[in-house]
Amino acid sequence: MSEKRIAIISIIVEERSSSSEINSLLSEYGDYILGRMGIPYKQKSVSVLSVVIDAPAEIINTLTGKIGMLKGVTAKTLMSKI
């Protein structure tokens, strides 16, 4: 496995029904997660999540991909160079 990287995964949830699947995935990768913050934006009927993770790039990309494939969910990652 490659060297660990610090990253933030930004998630926008437009389909509330996907929330339990997101939480399951985050629990599955919980050993790598440093912290998370979720903000419900009721006026727009969306939720915005930020997840800070310290893991190999492959793990970060896999988690982001799995989350991004969920219905009504968009996920993007910003990785540090360290």
FENQUI-V397476 format. One record per residue. RES is the residue in three letters. PHI is phi in radians with two decimals (* if undefined). D_CENTER is the distance of its C-alpha to the mean C-alpha in whole Angstrom. Layout:
{{RES PHI D_CENTER} {RES PHI D_CENTER}}
//
This chain:
{{MET * 20} {SER -1.38 20} {GLU -1.10 20} {LYS -1.25 17} {ARG -2.27 15} {ILE -1.66 13} {ALA -2.55 10} {ILE -2.13 8} {ILE -1.81 4} {SER -1.74 6} {ILE -2.25 6} {ILE -2.02 9} {VAL -1.92 11} {GLU -1.73 14} {GLU -1.95 15} {ARG -1.00 15} {SER -1.10 16} {SER -1.50 13} {SER -1.04 11} {SER -1.16 13} {GLU -1.20 11} {ILE -1.10 8} {ASN -1.08 9} {SER -1.11 11} {LEU -1.12 9} {LEU -1.12 7} {SER -1.16 11} {GLU -1.05 12} {TYR -1.79 10} {GLY -1.00 11} {ASP -1.11 14} {TYR -1.69 11} {ILE -1.43 9} {LEU -1.53 12} {GLY -3.06 11} {ARG -2.58 9} {MET -2.41 10} {GLY -2.16 11} {ILE -2.21 13} {PRO -1.38 15} {TYR -2.01 17} {LYS -1.07 20} {GLN -1.08 22} {LYS -1.85 20} {SER 0.99 19} {VAL -2.34 15} {SER -2.18 12} {VAL -2.09 10} {LEU -2.11 7} {SER -2.16 7} {VAL -2.16 5} {VAL -1.71 8} {ILE -2.36 9} {ASP -2.17 12} {ALA -2.78 13} {PRO -1.06 15} {ALA -0.95 14} {GLU -1.09 14} {ILE -1.18 11} {ILE -1.04 9} {ASN -1.15 10} {THR -1.12 10} {LEU -1.08 7} {THR -1.04 6} {GLY -1.10 9} {LYS -1.10 9} {ILE -1.16 6} {GLY -1.15 8} {MET -1.45 12} {LEU -1.25 11} {LYS -1.10 14} {GLY 1.25 14} {VAL -2.20 10} {THR -2.08 9} {ALA -2.38 6} {LYS -2.37 8} {THR -2.17 8} {LEU -2.09 11} {MET -1.85 12} {SER -1.34 15} {LYS -1.53 19} {ILE -1.79 19}}
//
